[in-house]
Amino acid sequence: MTHYYYYCNMKNKYLIIVSLLSWANIGLIYLLHLNEIYFTLIGVYKELTTTPSLLCGILFPVWLLIKIILNKKESNK
């Protein structure tokens, strides 16, 4: 168990930064779509980054909450 935790040990501030950046990426894609800015490079960028940004924006805050809950349980023992 400790070896698995060693590889999944990511600081909380990095989890927050990555999740905020992924939501900022989704916001950028939305703003480009809203202003009807369409280029081939933007389309490729949108296709390559939409799914990973959504996954990171959802999974990393959940991971952060799980880490906080586990740390609270360990500190209460």
C-alpha positions as CSV (number, residue, x, y, z in Angstrom):
1,M,0.0,0.0,0.0
2,T,2.8,2.4,0.8
3,H,4.4,1.9,-2.6
4,Y,1.2,2.7,-4.4
5,Y,0.7,5.8,-2.3
6,Y,4.3,6.8,-3.1
7,Y,3.6,6.9,-6.9
8,C,0.2,8.7,-6.5
9,N,1.5,11.3,-4.1
10,M,0.8,14.6,-5.7
11,K,0.7,17.8,-3.6
12,N,-2.6,19.5,-3.1
13,K,-1.6,22.8,-4.7
14,Y,-0.6,21.0,-7.9
15,L,-3.9,19.2,-8.0
16,I,-5.7,22.6,-7.6
17,I,-3.5,24.2,-10.3
18,V,-3.9,21.5,-12.8
19,S,-7.7,21.4,-12.3
20,L,-8.0,25.2,-12.6
21,L,-5.8,25.2,-15.8
22,S,-7.9,22.5,-17.3
23,W,-11.1,24.4,-16.7
24,A,-9.4,27.5,-18.0
25,N,-8.7,25.6,-21.2
26,I,-12.4,24.7,-21.5
27,G,-13.2,28.3,-21.0
28,L,-10.8,29.4,-23.7
29,I,-12.4,26.9,-26.1
30,Y,-15.8,28.2,-25.2
31,L,-14.8,31.8,-25.8
32,L,-13.3,31.0,-29.2
33,H,-16.5,29.2,-30.1
34,L,-18.6,32.1,-28.7
35,N,-16.7,34.7,-30.8
36,E,-16.9,32.4,-33.8
37,I,-13.1,32.3,-34.3
38,Y,-12.5,29.2,-36.4
39,F,-9.1,28.2,-37.8
40,T,-7.7,24.8,-38.6
41,L,-5.1,25.1,-35.8
42,I,-7.8,26.0,-33.2
43,G,-9.9,23.0,-34.4
44,V,-7.0,20.7,-33.9
45,Y,-6.2,22.2,-30.5
46,K,-9.9,21.8,-29.5
47,E,-10.0,18.2,-30.6
48,L,-6.8,17.3,-28.8
49,T,-7.5,19.0,-25.5
50,T,-11.2,18.9,-24.8
51,T,-11.5,15.4,-23.5
52,P,-8.3,15.4,-21.3
53,S,-9.3,18.8,-19.9
54,L,-12.7,17.6,-18.9
55,L,-11.3,14.5,-17.3
56,C,-8.7,16.4,-15.4
57,G,-11.2,19.0,-14.4
58,I,-13.5,16.4,-12.9
59,L,-11.0,13.7,-11.6
60,F,-8.4,16.0,-9.9
61,P,-10.9,17.8,-7.6
62,V,-12.3,14.4,-6.7
63,W,-8.8,13.1,-6.0
64,L,-8.1,16.2,-3.9
65,L,-11.3,15.6,-1.8
66,I,-10.4,11.9,-1.3
67,K,-6.9,12.9,-0.2
68,I,-8.3,15.5,2.3
69,I,-10.7,12.9,3.7
70,L,-8.0,10.3,4.1
71,N,-5.7,12.8,5.8
72,K,-8.5,13.7,8.2
73,K,-9.1,10.1,9.0
74,E,-5.4,9.4,9.6
75,S,-5.0,12.5,11.8
76,N,-7.9,11.4,14.0
77,K,-6.3,8.0,14.8
